[in-house]
């Protein structure tokens, strides 16, 4: 029993430490994303994304790169682009870029893994887009695409709420926006909404990472990821690990940000480069995302998109693995120390950056509520009844994670 309590306390402390290391990277990325959302309008994006041409796909990729990194926000934006006339292939390119070619994801990967994985993330993001576009070129029928568009338009018409103030803001120049109190309040709101959209998956993700890193033995990873820990894994082992990566991600329900610390756990336990990269790329094939895609486009299209992404991410991971191996940049598993051995709370640059973004977040909260009417507050809290069973399950998992972490930290300080 004492051994379990000791591991429990260590897991909670590790979870908190992992989040503390990454907090400023989250904040910086969400700040950049929020600024872009307020400066560049959706109309500007939609007018340049038509059919599945190289130009449209490139445009979708570019706008995805400068857009939101939250998987669920990206899904919503992708649907909006698609229903307003963007081709499905450019829209999917936008979706892949907005969840893989983003600043904060690279920062978090650098924090927990190494520069090799950062390079692989961005190069792999482009590979995902190219491979997905090629697969869709030869497998996507026009009737299937139009049926999905009609389904998405029906769903959007049921939930769309027109806001004339947003249109007025879109017509303003950047200089006019920066002189407007409404712009700064909108910017603060966008920044906070980024956090609101991910706090549940991030909480669960970091909690799971702490538990797995301290309580799950290395023998489990060697059994699950065949060939893990071997110095010279064969092609079959690498392929199987690249397939198991997204399968494991599917059942963790963790999004693009929350799964990075868990990816670090996999790397430190000898999982191949391809397996870790495939796991990182799998944020768009987890079950909650599949369910949302089915709601937007119908189950047939949702399963089709998931199949395309699965094939693309496994292929991209294998290509990256052997490309890095060919040029001698494949990181050795031994270079990744256990994340439980790290000193999380050093008084270094990350401490001061964290303090900066704590102040920024507090200021955003104050600005958001400054001068707000009770009606505005009410408008932001009337969607609870629309939550699905999975949404509620994830929310309660986040609440239980807070309880788990709180009790674990108490144990940690008792035994310290």
N, C-alpha and C positions, 0 to 999 in steps of 0.2 A: 504493500500500500504506500509506504514511504517513497519507494522508487517511482510509482505512478505520480504522486504529488510533486515530486521533484521535476519529473519530465513535464508535467502540466504547467508548473510555474515557468520552466524554461521556454516552453512553447509560446506562452502568452507574452513573455518578455521579448522573444525573438520576433513575434508578429508586430509588436509595437515598434521595435527597433527597425525592422524592415520598412515600415511605413514612414518612420521619422527620416530615414535615409532618402526616401523618394518624394517626400512632401513638396519640397521646393521645385522639383522637376515637374510634378503634376501642375503646381500653381503657375509656373512659367508657361507651360504648354497651353493651359486653359486660358491664360491671359492673352497670349498671341492669337489663339483661335477666336476668342471673343472680339478682339480688335478687328480681325478680318471679317467676322460675321457682320459687324456694324458698318464696315466700310464698303464691302463688296456685296451687292444685292443678288438675290436668287435670279432675278430677271436677266442679269448680265451673264450668269452661268447658263441658263436655259437657252438663251438665244444662240449659243455657239455649239450646242450638243444635239445634232440631228441624227442622221443615220450612222451606221457602223463603218464610217470612214476613218482613215488614219488620223485625219485632222480632228474629227469629233472625239475619237478615243483619246488622243493627246490632250485635247481641251478638258475632257472629263477627268483625266489623270491630274492635270495641273490644278483644276479647281478642287479636286479631292485633296491634293497635297496641302492646299492653303485653307482647308475647311476643318470641321470638327473631327476629333479623334475618337469620340465615344461611339462604340459600335451601334448603340440603339439610336443615337441622334443621327448617325450616318445613314441608317436604314430609313429613317423618316425623310431625310433630305433626298435620298435616292428615289424614294417613291414619289416625292413632289416633282422632281425633275422628269421622271418617267411619265407621270400622268399629264404633264404639260407639253409633251411632244419629244422629249429626248429619247433616242434609241436605247433599247435595253443594254446593248453592249457598251456604249459610252457611259450609261448610268452605272453599270456594274464596275466599269473602270474607275469611276468616281468613288464608288463604295470601297473598292480595294485600296485605292490611293489614300482615302480619308482615314483608313484604319491601319495602314502600314507605312505610309510615307509621311509621317508627322513628327514634329520636333520632339514633343514630350515623350513619345514612345522610345525614340532613340536615346534620350537622356536617361530614361529609366533602365533601358537595356545596358547602357554603359555603366550605370550605377551597380547593377547586380551581376552582370556577366563580363564582357570584355568588348574591345573595339571590333574584334572579329565578327561578333554577332550584330553589332551596329551596322557594319558594312553589309553583312548578309541580309539584314532586315530591309535596307533600302534597295539593294540590288535584287533581292528576292521579291520585293514589292513590285518592281517593274516586270520581273519574270512572271509573276502571278497574273498581271494585267495582260501581257503578251500571250501567255498560254491560254488563259480564259477566253480572250478575244478569238484566238484561232479555233478553239473547241466550239465556241458559239457560232462562228462563221459557217461551220460545216454541219452543225446539229440543230440550230435554232430555226424553226419554221416561222414564217410571217404570221400565220394564223395563231400559232401558240403565243407569239409576242402580243398580238392585238387582243387576244382573249384576256391575257394577263393585264393589259393596260385598261381594258374596260372594267375588269374586276377592281383594280386599284382606284379607278376614277369613281366607281360606286362607293367604295369604302371612304374615300376622301370627302365626297359630297355629303356623307352622313355626319362627318365630324368637323368639317371646315367652318371656321369662324372668321369672318372678315374684320380686319382692324385697319381703319382708314388712317390712323396715326402712323402706322408702319409705312404705308404708301407715301405719306407726306415726308417722312424721314428719308425714304429712298430717293426722293427727288432733290434733296438738298446736296450741296457740294460738301466736300470734306471740311473745308474751312468753316462753312456754316454749321455743320454738325458739331465741330469742336467748340463753338461758341454757345451751343445749346445745352441747357441743363438736362433736357430730355435725352440727349445723346449719352451723356455721362451716366445717367441713371440706367439707360438701356445697356450700356457697356457693363456696368456693375451687375445688372440682372443677368446678362448673358454669361458672365464669369461664374456667378453663383449657380446658374442653371447647369453649367458644365459639371460642377460638383454634385448637384442634385441628381443628375442623370447617372452618376457612376458610384455614389457613396455606398450603395448596397453591395454591388459586385466587388468593389475594392475592399470593403470591410470583410466580406466572406473570403475573398481571395487571399488577403494577407493573413487572415486567421487560419485558413487551410494550409497555407505555406508554412506557417509556424508549427502547426501540428505535424505535418508530414516531415519537416526537416529535423524534428526532435524525436518523434515517436515511431516513425516508419524505418525499419532496418534496411541496410543496403541490399540484403538478400532479396527483398521484395522487388526492387528495381531491376535486379539481375534476372528475376523470374518473369517480370512483366515485359521488360525491354530485352528481348533475346539478344545475347552477345554484348550487352553493356559491360563496360569496364575492361574490354579487351583492347590491347594496343593496336592490333591490326584486324579490325572487324571486316568480314567478307561482305560482298555485295548483298547477299541474301539477308544478313544481319542488319545492314544499313537500311535496306528496303523495308524490312519488317518493322524496324524502329520508326521509320518515317510514316508508316501506316498506323502504328500504335499511338504515335503522338497525337493526331487529331481524334482518335477514338477515346483516348484518355481525357482529352480536353472536352469532348462532347459530354462526358458524365461529370465533369467538375463544375459546369455552369459558370465558369469564370471568364470574364471579358478580357479585352486586349491589354488593359493595364494590370488587372489583378493577377493575370497568369505569369507575369514576368518573374516575380520572386519564386514561384513554383518551378519555372523553367530553370532558374539558378539551382534549385534543389536537384533537378534532373541532371544538369551538367556536372554538378559536384559528385553525383553518384555514378558517373561513367556512361551516361546515355550519349550516343553518338551526336555529332554536330547536326546531322540530318534529322535525327529524332527530336532534338531540342528546337531546331528551327521550325520543323513541322508543327510542333506543339504551339509555338508562338504564333504561327500563321493561322491557327485554327479557331480564332475568336469569332469567325463568321460561320462556323459550322456547328456551334454548340446548340443545344436544344431550344433555349429561349429565342435565339435568333431565327431558327428554323420555324418556330411557331409564329413569330411576327411576320416572316416572309409569307407564310401560308395565309395569314390574315389579309395581307396586302394583295397577293397575287393568286391565291388559291394553292392547294397542296401540290398539284401537278407541277406548276412553275417553281414552287419553293423547293421541291425535291430535285428538280432539274438544276436549279442554281447551286444547291448544296453539292450535287454530284460534280458539277463543273469545277467548283472551288476545291473540292476534295482532290480531284484528279490533278488540278493545277498546283496545289500546295505540295502534294507528294512529289510531283515531277520537279518542281522548283527546288525543293529541299535536297533531292538527290543530285541535281545539277550543281547546286551550290556546294554540297559536301565534296564532290569529286573535283570541282573547279578549284576550291581552296586547297585540297590535297595536292593537286597537280602543281600549284605554284608555291607549295610549302607553307601555307598560312593556316592549315587546319590546327586549331588549338588542341593541346593534349588534355585529356580529362584530369590529369594530376595537377594541372595549373589552377583548378577551381577548388578552393578550400571550402569546407562546410560553412554555410552562412551563419551557423550558430557560433562560430569562432570569431566573428567580426566584432569590433568595438563600435557599436552603433551610435553612441552618444558623445563622440569626441567634440571638443571645442574647436572645430575647424570651419572652413568656408561654408559647409552645408548647414551648420548651426545658425550662422548669421543670415544665410539665404532663407532658411526656414522661418526665422523671426520676421524677416522682411515680408514674406508672404502671409504670415499670420496677421500682421498689421494690415496688409492689403485686403485680406479676406474680411477682417473686421470692419475696415472702412467701407468695403462694398456692401456689407450688410446694413451699415448705418445709412449709406446713400440710397440704397434700395428702398428703405422704409421711411426716409425723410420726405415728409410732405405727402405720403401715400394715404389715400382714403381707405375707409373700411371696406368699400366695395372692391377696391383693387386687391386687398388681401383676400377677400372672399373668393375672388375669381381664380386665385391660384390654389384653392383647396377644395374644389368641387369635383375633382376627378376620381376620388377614391372608389366610388361605386363602379368605375369602369375597369378596375383591376381584375386581371384574370387570376385563376387559381395559382399559376406559376408565379405571377407577379407577387401575390400575397405570400407564397412560400419563400421566395427570395428575400422579401422584406422581413419576414419573421426569422429567417436564417441569419440576417444581419443583426436583428435585435438579440438573438441568442448568442451571436458572436460577441456582442458587447458584454453580455453577462459572463460568458466564458473568459473573455480577456480581463474583465474587472476582477473576478475571483482569482484568476491566475496571477495577476499582478500583486494582489494582496498576499498570496502565498509566497511570491518571489521576494517581496520585501520583508516578510516574516523570517524567511530562511536566509536572507542576505547577511 
